[in-house]
Amino acid sequence: MTRPYLLIVCVLVSCLAVTCVRDYPSTDPHKAPAVTNPAGGGLPSQTQESSQKRLYLANDKIRMAIDLNAGGAITYLSEAGSNVNMVNNNDLGRQIQTSLYAGPYPYSVNGKNPVEQWRNLGWNPVQTGDYFNHPAQVVSYQQGQNLLYVKTIPLIWPLFNEPADCFFEHWIELKENTVHMRSRMTINRVDTTQYEARTQEFPCVYLNGPYYRIITYDGMKPFTNDAVSEYSEQDNINRYGTENWIALLNTSGRGVGLYKPKGEVRFSSAGFGVTKDGGEFDVSSGYVCSQPALLVDYNGVYEYECDLVVGSLADIRQFAYNQPRPPAAPNYRFVTDRQGWYYGNTRDKGWPIQNELNVRWYRADPTAREFRVISPMAYWKASDVPKIYIQAAFQTKGTVARFVWRKPGDIAIIEMPGRYVDFPIIGDGQFRTYEINMSQLAGWDGVINQISLTSPESQYEFEKGSIARIRSITTTP
């Protein structure tokens, strides 16, 4: 015989289980979400007249939330059992969010001009909102037990309530003491100009004043438990994170680490206000971001992934050590995207990328000294790269191309002795594999952190109308 109270308990447990895993319905595009929370979901009402509309995820390690009144950005992150929110929400340019940068700068549209102090940001869609504290519009979202999805029309930061001609999508998942985030940005600009690449915030992380200790590994022996570096400067400074992470910690040694997969090493850090003090709505804040360079096409689609690791320095570093090791050598095949490559003073055919980079092999501004086809920053040991293979078709009257490299400590890619090698090319437009023996070259030693292609100055007389179609740049044929 079934006991009545046992039946009631089973029904209640079943209802709670359904509540916990139920997805929120996705709203129609361009229509504000208005979905009633399931009973017992433990989330703030979506119809409340509040400045916050947070959706929470939690497990036994961490608790986090996005805010539908802040573009769906992460506005809350704490350790389990703590009510201390680490995320800074002083204005709608803080939070943990995505921010995109492209030309022109200054950028004006619909009779609106940028705030003077931010005029050189250019076309700058910000996930959370704008300088005037208008929130970006969330047009669609869903929630599962450990997963959130949100689609946002960002605002142009320096302009007054101006929606950007693009949309952002974010998938956010809790995994033990980490928040895994995948971001996709879909661009639909009317302006079809291909502007030069800019560094991005993929993402930016603003934590409260107590999280002022900036820690990363920027040495030349990554993944060997070598000593880390700690900084507290408030200036915005580039960091070469050769273990692919950077962290903000408090005096107790706890906080959040930002990890980027696929060998990303370019980070930035800064501080604002008075360190060691302040809550989520105060000016004081620590800041880190992943800062890859990206050429943003008017019709492009771009993605990135990252992990936010909550805990101690040991927790953060161990997470990085547990991930697949980054590529030990250049291995770029341009099948559907640029693989992080970009240009200086030249352009390519544009998006979509179809099995090659179709590059104008000449200076866009002929009064400038040079043009470049540039790789993302990386960490490679020269000894692991004895040869470089370039599969390309050159259509030019020139007969020589130049391969240039950069080393840690170099302020930029500079063509000086020990940093480049010239190699012969055939300019008949046919694909060939060009092999460059690097092993005996002066300066090809230690660590290499960037490579590029260009044309020597002696070839400029032949540059007009030249084209380079590049399929791959690798260390194997």
C-alpha angles and dihedrals in degrees: 000000000000114000111232095222091052091052091051091051091050092051092049093049091048092052092050091050091053090048093053097052100036115120120229109240114255111247124230115271114269092014122107113245116251109173125148114237115244113255113268093017091125093225130126114261113268090216096053118124092237135126087235129061102177127179112200135209121187143172134169091285109040145005124213139169142193120213121227087201091057102051093274091289121151106268100162132048127157141152115262112273093023127103092197110114109211096194118097116228101174091134138347093275094065126063123085103297150127122269124183129202133198141136156317105066123221092033120200129173139165091014092303122127125197125259105267096240091054100036094114094057088083119188099005118167110192120196097219103042145275141303090269091058096251107150120233116247121258106210100176139011143163134192131204132173095280102003137076128187123191134176118200140184100214125213127237102253101219096041130080110259095323117158113221121238093245139058134227128216124195131189111196123188134179116225114174105294095351138084111213114203130189119188131193123188119195115194125204106168124166089213104082096188114128103228123194119272120273132196112259139205103241085185128340118210121204116185128178124275097270089064095071101127109104110202131177141139109252099160131115097249104065122182093021098100089252117165116287126226125240126201136178103179114135095210116103102257131175115239126203101215103189093181090053098246143091128186144201113211137175128228089276090059097249131117141092133318124202112216124188121194130215095052100295109169106165112103137154133208139190144153135224134202123346114346124229094027142074143062135246097289097043126100094240111099145150116226137199132161143174105246114192120165112244134182104219113209121205089244102026132132118210135180139189137175132208143166128226108208116200120204140044130343088259090054093049096046093044090054090055091048090052093058125088111279116257119252111289093210141019111287110163122162113175101213105136104352143021093261089229095306119138141171144251117208094345140071142215134222092273138231134010101050109216113191095307148042105248100202133182100239094212143067115282087205106040091195090064119090100239151348128227143200101208135197125218115263115272145156117253132157109229089220089063091056109058093155139025122208120200117190105199147134116224121199103192145104088238120102103197136059129186131228113202131187138193131212131202108277094035108118091216143340101300127179100226131132110295094025106077147034129199120221132187120254135188112227101204096109094250122131116250136164111240114204119205118191104216100171097089099038120118110244095022094113141097114020126348117199105175141015134194145178128227143144122263117247089249088067098053092097087066098042102095110113094356119152133195119197107195120191101173147351110202146144093240128053 
